[in-house]
Amino acid sequence: MTFSPRTYLDHNATSPLRLEVAEMVVRALQLPGNASSVHAEGRAARAEIEKAREKVARLVGAKAKNVVFTSGGTEAANLVLTPGFRRLGQAGPTGLLMGAVEHPCVLNGHRFPGDAVGIIPVDRDGILDLAWLKSHLEKGGTEPVLVSVQLANNETGVLQPVAEAARLVHEHGGLIHTDAVQAAGKVPVDIAALGVDAMTLSAHKIGGPKGIGALILASDQFEIGDKLIRGGGQEKGFRAGTENVAAIAGFGAAAELAQACLDREAGRLRSLRDEAEAQVRRIAPDALVVASAAERLPNTFAFAIPGLKAETALIAFDLAGVALSSGSACSSGKVKRSHVLDAMGVEPTLAEGVLRVSLGWSTTKEDVIRFAEACERVVGTLYKRKASAA
């Protein structure tokens, strides 16, 4: 068996580009036409975009006409989380409610005034407090609100009760968006079954190119009054600018691959994830596995070993040839305590040591073995240093 010099276990940050996707991107890069042009070259570029739109739509059970391509999940969330998002002919939302463990693109990227924003608490497993949401909606009167609840947490893998939240929101005349960036391609996602009005995706979480994402609407009966990027009429007026044909084609290829092997990959990754988790518990019996009792993505677990700081441990794992994360890779690139863990009530000294393991299409049994070997060395070395310094 030939081992890779590195073991990459940070797929929730970015999943490596699949070979088939790279080949699609290269082919699309060679198309000379602008997709808005009417000549044959322009029509060829347009055809690639529309084929990709169909593939991305199928991944989440949507209609292709309701897929809007953006530069990524962050732009897609910024685009839709606005008072200008509304059903045709109806008033837009006057306020925004967000889960306490949302991704920063939601917490910091929305376009509501601060006094119109509320935070939905979570329990110790990081699961949305639906009773709080129901009570707040009942007290809110007749003014419609927009609610944003992620489908799966990027740091812990915890899956949220989005369908139940959607039912509550719609009973009170509101709108609901879900950030499905981490969930799509890892667990079955169906926009109609979830009952949400809008969903956001990102290609590079499923082995697609970086810098391409999508806003998915539940129907064509929605509009956004205050567009983020204005100019031409691309993407049916939702997002101006010449389309990134190569990245869009790559997104479509990645979506098609993810859908084709969804069930098989979920089972394979869950088995590998459980084995890696068991190895951590064996090596450090006092380790905390975050939200281990909750329903989680099959590829993700977060853990902390008392006495180990994340920053030190990440460097040690990296030197041992294993790439992990301390949580979201979308912040400053520095290790800092997670707002997700704070919202869950994780004890601060433990929270400062939480590491995330996230597997993906390229992960093998050998990667888990290498992770366990590195973990054993890291724990032994750092504990020895700690003991000698005491």
Sequence and secondary structure as in RCSB ss.txt:
>XXXX:A:sequence
MTFSPRTYLDHNATSPLRLEVAEMVVRALQLPGNASSVHAEGRAARAEIEKAREKVARLVGAKAKNVVFTSGGTE
AANLVLTPGFRRLGQAGPTGLLMGAVEHPCVLNGHRFPGDAVGIIPVDRDGILDLAWLKSHLEKGGTEPVLVSVQ
LANNETGVLQPVAEAARLVHEHGGLIHTDAVQAAGKVPVDIAALGVDAMTLSAHKIGGPKGIGALILASDQFEIG
DKLIRGGGQEKGFRAGTENVAAIAGFGAAAELAQACLDREAGRLRSLRDEAEAQVRRIAPDALVVASAAERLPNT
FAFAIPGLKAETALIAFDLAGVALSSGSACSSGKVKRSHVLDAMGVEPTLAEGVLRVSLGWSTTKEDVIRFAEAC
ERVVGTLYKRKASAA
>XXXX:A:secstr
    S EE BTTT     HHHHHHHHHHHT  S TT  SHHHHHHHHHHHHHHHHHHHHTT  GGGEEEESSHHH
HHHHHSSTTEEETTS   SEEEEETT  HHHHTT  S GGGEEEE B TT  B HHHHHHHHHHTTT  EEEE  
SB TTT BB  HHHHHHHHHHTT EEEEE TTTBTTB   HHHHT SEEEEEGGGTT  TT EEEEESSSSEEES
S SS SS TGGGTS S   HHHHHHHHHHHHHHHHTHHHHHHHHHHHHHHHHHHHHHH TT EETTTTS B TTE
EEEE TT  HHHHHHHHHHTTEE BSS SSSSSS    HHHHHHT  HHHHTT EEEE  TT  HHHHHHHHHHH
HHHHHHHHHHHHHH 
